[in-house]
Amino acid sequence: MSATIQNPVQSNRNQFLVKSFQDMSQLHLAIDKCHDITKERLQFSVLEKCKAPIANDVVLCTQQFQNLKTVLHNEFSAKSKSGLFFNPEIGTIFCIGNLSPFFLQEIDGKPLGALGTGVYGIIRGLGINEEDAKQNITELRQGNYLLFISGTANTIENLK
């Protein structure tokens, strides 16, 4: 599943491609392929649902997400924003990358991503159409990784 912002007038403006992956090796391979396809500096973000038997088990979720950071250490510096939040419709979610501040931005003391439709709203706010955004949420809920790639329109088109 992929979705992009369509804006032919401003082809130099950043656009987003959202891809879903069932496992970490697929995610890692996709990022490597992006680097092979383009020399443009891309920005990546990843959302991952906690797969612990008890979704709000902070210790197990933290260990799982530390593994994600370890595997993707070349893509995200130690200073990359990342964090956990609990979304009532999806479960505990880890985010890392340039879009993390959107998901972690607090409103009345609660991360925006933790609001019932917060994750969906952020994805829609990136310009992803309604159908694709709903599919992205379904895939995240099922335990898939969501990879967000930000780049120019031409680069995003080449990455499809």
Salt bridges, closest charged atoms under 4 A:
ASP32 OD2 - HIS28 ND1 3.44
GLU48 OE2 - LYS51 NZ 3.39
GLU75 OE1 - HIS35 NE2 2.79
GLU130 OE2 - LYS134 NZ 3.17
GLU157 OE1 - LYS160 NZ 3.26
